[in-house]
Amino acid sequence: MRILLFLFLVFSTLSAGANSDVRVLGEMRRMFTARDIGPNVDLAEVNKEPHLYALGPLAGLKGEVTVADGQVFVSKANGKKPIVTIEPRVISVFLVYASVPAWRSVDIPESVRTEKDLATFVESQLPRDTRSAFRVEGNALTARYHIQNYKGSAKALTHEAHDAAKVFILQTT
């Protein structure tokens, strides 16, 4: 499954974007303070940049958007079952993205076994106090990820409602 491909598949190679600026359109804070979960970022416009990698919530918080090398994946939940489609003309609430023409690869040590180990290793490989694009490639024995599936109104959105709307999926390969 290619959901969150460049962030969460574990354990083989870490790739960091060589000379890539991570940018943000919109903001999560505004989503909560202004209760803005509407269609704010048109992926078709952003995806004009070559080698785009991005993450963001689907408009209305009805799923997740993942872009890997310009290919736009939309993940939605049907109960506990993920549905992933390719939708280049989707709109998100906000978007974190970078154009990464080349990746710098680093082997992940075999001692990295858990999500916490991976986070510590990634932090040791990236510059401090900056936004950095990175992806992790490999085979996972298990993978846990979430898909946002908010059913409430924008006015009813709270941090608690947002967290409760996450459908967590665990897959064993």
C-alpha positions in Angstrom: 0.0 0.0 0.0 1.4 3.4 -0.9 -0.3 5.5 1.8 2.2 7.7 3.5 4.8 5.9 1.4 7.6 8.4 1.9 7.2 8.8 5.6 6.2 5.6 7.3 7.3 2.4 5.5 10.1 0.9 7.5 13.2 -0.4 7.6 15.8 -0.1 4.9 16.8 3.2 3.5 16.3 6.8 4.6 16.3 9.4 1.8 16.6 13.1 2.5 15.8 15.7 0.0 18.9 17.3 -1.4 18.4 21.0 -1.5 14.6 21.0 -1.2 12.6 23.6 0.6 9.6 22.3 2.6 6.7 24.7 2.2 3.2 24.9 3.7 0.0 26.2 2.2 -2.6 26.9 4.8 -2.2 25.9 8.4 -3.4 23.3 10.9 -3.8 26.0 13.6 -6.3 27.9 11.4 -8.2 24.6 10.9 -8.9 24.6 14.6 -9.1 28.3 15.5 -11.2 29.4 12.5 -12.9 26.0 12.1 -11.7 26.1 8.5 -11.9 22.6 7.0 -12.9 23.7 3.5 -11.2 23.4 0.1 -8.2 25.6 0.4 -5.4 24.1 -1.6 -5.9 23.0 -5.2 -3.4 20.1 -5.8 -3.6 20.6 -9.6 -2.1 24.1 -9.1 0.7 22.9 -6.7 1.5 19.8 -8.7 2.9 21.9 -11.5 6.2 21.7 -9.7 8.4 18.8 -10.8 9.0 15.9 -8.4 6.4 17.0 -5.9 6.0 15.2 -2.5 3.2 16.3 -0.2 0.9 15.5 2.7 -2.4 17.1 3.7 -6.0 16.4 4.8 -8.6 16.2 2.2 -11.1 19.0 2.2 -13.8 18.5 4.8 -11.4 16.1 6.6 -12.9 13.2 4.6 -9.5 11.6 3.9 -5.8 12.1 3.4 -3.8 13.4 0.4 -0.3 11.9 -0.3 1.7 13.0 -3.3 4.7 10.9 -4.3 6.8 12.2 -7.2 3.8 14.1 -8.6 1.3 11.2 -8.3 -1.6 12.3 -6.1 -3.1 9.5 -3.9 -6.3 10.0 -2.0 -7.0 7.7 1.0 -10.4 7.4 2.4 -11.8 5.0 5.0 -14.8 2.7 4.4 -15.3 1.5 8.0 -11.9 0.0 8.8 -11.1 -0.6 5.1 -8.8 1.8 3.3 -9.7 3.0 -0.2 -6.9 4.5 -2.1 -7.4 6.2 -5.5 -5.3 8.4 -7.8 -7.0 11.8 -8.1 -4.8 14.6 -9.5 -7.6 17.2 -9.2 -8.2 17.0 -5.5 -8.4 19.9 -3.0 -7.0 19.8 0.6 -7.5 21.9 3.7 -3.8 22.6 4.0 -0.7 21.1 2.5 3.0 20.5 3.4 5.1 19.9 0.3 8.5 20.0 -1.3 9.8 19.6 -4.8 12.6 17.0 -4.5 14.5 16.3 -7.8 17.1 14.1 -6.0 17.3 12.2 -2.7 20.3 11.5 -0.6 20.2 7.9 0.6 21.3 6.7 4.0 21.2 3.0 5.2 19.1 2.5 8.3 20.9 0.4 10.9 19.4 -3.0 11.7 19.2 -1.8 15.3 16.3 0.5 14.3 13.2 -1.7 15.1 10.4 0.5 16.4 8.7 3.8 15.4 10.5 5.5 18.2 13.9 4.1 17.0 13.1 5.4 13.5 12.1 8.9 14.8 15.4 9.1 16.7 17.4 8.0 13.7 15.7 10.4 11.3 16.2 13.3 13.7 19.9 12.4 13.9 20.2 12.6 10.1 18.4 15.9 9.4 19.3 19.5 10.2 17.9 20.8 13.4 15.3 23.6 13.6 14.4 23.4 9.9 11.7 21.7 7.9 13.2 18.7 5.9 11.7 16.5 3.3 12.5 12.8 3.9 11.2 9.4 2.9 11.7 5.9 4.2 11.8 3.0 1.9 11.7 -0.7 2.7 9.5 -3.6 3.7 7.4 -3.5 6.9 6.3 -6.5 8.9 3.4 -4.3 10.2 2.3 -0.8 9.4 0.0 1.4 11.4 -1.4 4.5 9.8 -4.5 6.7 10.1 -7.0 8.1 7.6 -9.0 11.2 8.7 -12.8 10.5 8.5 -14.4 13.5 10.2 -18.2 13.4 10.0 -19.1 16.6 12.0 -19.5 20.2 11.0 -16.7 22.7 10.8 -18.2 24.5 13.8 -18.0 21.3 15.9 -14.4 20.7 15.1 -12.1 20.4 18.2 -8.8 18.7 18.7 -10.7 15.8 20.4 -13.2 15.5 17.6 -10.3 15.5 15.1 -8.5 12.8 16.9 -11.6 10.7 17.3 -12.2 10.9 13.6 -9.0 9.1 12.8 -9.5 5.6 11.5 -6.4 3.6 12.5 -5.5 0.7 10.3 -2.9 -2.0 11.1 -1.7 -4.2 8.3 0.5 -7.2 8.6 2.5 -8.1 5.5 
